[in-house]
Amino acid sequence: METKYYFDYNATTPTDPRVVEEMNKFFIENFHNPSSFYRKAGEANFAVQKARERLAELINAGSSEIIFTSGGTESDNLAVQGTAYKLKEKGNHIITSRIEHPAVLKTCKHLEKNGFQVTYLPVDRYGFVDPEDLKKNITDATILVSIMHANNETGTLQPIKELVKIAHHKGIYFHTDAVQSTGKIPVDVRDLDVDLLSFSSHKIYGPKGMGVLYKKKTIKITPLLFGGGHEKGLRAGTENVHGIVGMGKAAEIARLEMAEEKKKLRPLRDRLQKEILEKIPEVIINGDTGKRLFNTLNLSVKYIEGEAMLAMLDQQGFALSSGSACSSGSLDPSHVLLAIGLKHEEAHGSLRISLGKYNSREDVEKLIEVLPAVVERLRNVSPFWQNK
Amino acid sequence: MMYTKKVMEHFQNSQNYGKIEDADGIGKVGNSRCGDVMWIYIKVKDGKIADAKYETFGCVAAIATSSMAIDMIKGKPVDQALSITNKAVAEALDGLPPEKMHCSVLAEEGIKSAIEDYQQKNK
């Protein structure tokens, strides 16, 4: 059966048709290099600048503070490595958390092999970093704190403002990976006072392969890519004009429509949570149920494994994801779920439901109808359920 | 993740699961930390596997290999059942993705462990 019910919007989103429409012009009709001289190039350049303004407006930044990248991963790499290399004379210590996206975690691991020291802050059972813990771990050598805004798996929202204040009190730069929050909830870089912030296009109904690093005007970082001096020398390479235009349009739509989406999706997510807890025994909700993205629901179904659930659901047209090892192709289950204290088997049995703007009430009712039977079938097969 | 039709059939429609209350041998293999646990029950009569069932906590491949392994040993003389390899189980399913071959290993170990349990009890 085809995928009829898509519940994996935190993984990626379909491109909004209005976005595609704006992009189309820049493949053939106006394919020109924005850096060239003639009028058509000027038009392409104008479109890039317009997109820059739209993206800046989404996060309340200045348009000169927007750096185009190839996505969230590059933005995270540029923020963390770019700061580390720029400030290496000043210090070699970075603080991050255990629940970051691999784009931050693996970048930190790489830096550890190159003379930097990294502290990975733990989180509590709801997924929160303790601000006191950040305070305690700052040393004279600390140059950067990188802590994500909303977690991609649980949706838990960190107290970024409070954490930024602690870092700034000691004159330390603060980066946040806001890939999951930007475009879903208001993200205001002035209010948060972060120095660097990453977000991505394909999580907000824009094209894949595009992202932004917001860099506060006063902050200096070292580039990762060298070449033609694009993006003020911070990210060389001819602009991906159609991608930039598409991401810009997606940002505008997100800014104008996010409140409406929240109004529609939050009750749907809450209904899913309530019905699942009522219909299926021994289910744990992962993450915080208060300070959480309105579209995300992460749960562990005890005594069964996630990939098996995904496969049964897939056969019936549902697309979801899981933190089980099997669904990710690694041996360990989700590092985020282990960090909030789940047992391995509970993390293997996790299910992430993430809603988006094309979900309907009917989709949700269908999932509520189908999931209990899937769980029952797999529990009937499970030795842990049968012999508990 | 792409599975063969046979794997999906065994995963979804297997009738071989459950418990045998008066089993002659039980094999318990795997580790829940890694996400796969397999229990194999066998009933032996006149030197043959008269009945066999499984209970499995694990992914699609773990459940499908359990089911296929049960199909392959039912009705077989014990010594023949003992010689079933993980490769044979995987081949009978028209193959497994490389990173899932360990599930077929688990199925082989489960069968062996159940038969050894039976042999221990009947020395």
Interface residues (C-beta under 8 A of the other chain):
Chain A: Y303 I304 E305 E307 A308 A311 M312 Q315 S324 A325 C326 S327 G329 L331 P333 H344 E345 H348 N380 V381 S382 P383 F384 Q386 N387
Chain B: M1 Y3 M8 F11 Q12 S14 Y17 G18 K19 K28 S32 R33 C34 G35 D36 V37 M38 W39 Y54 E55 T56 F57 G58 C59 V60 A61 A62 I63 E99
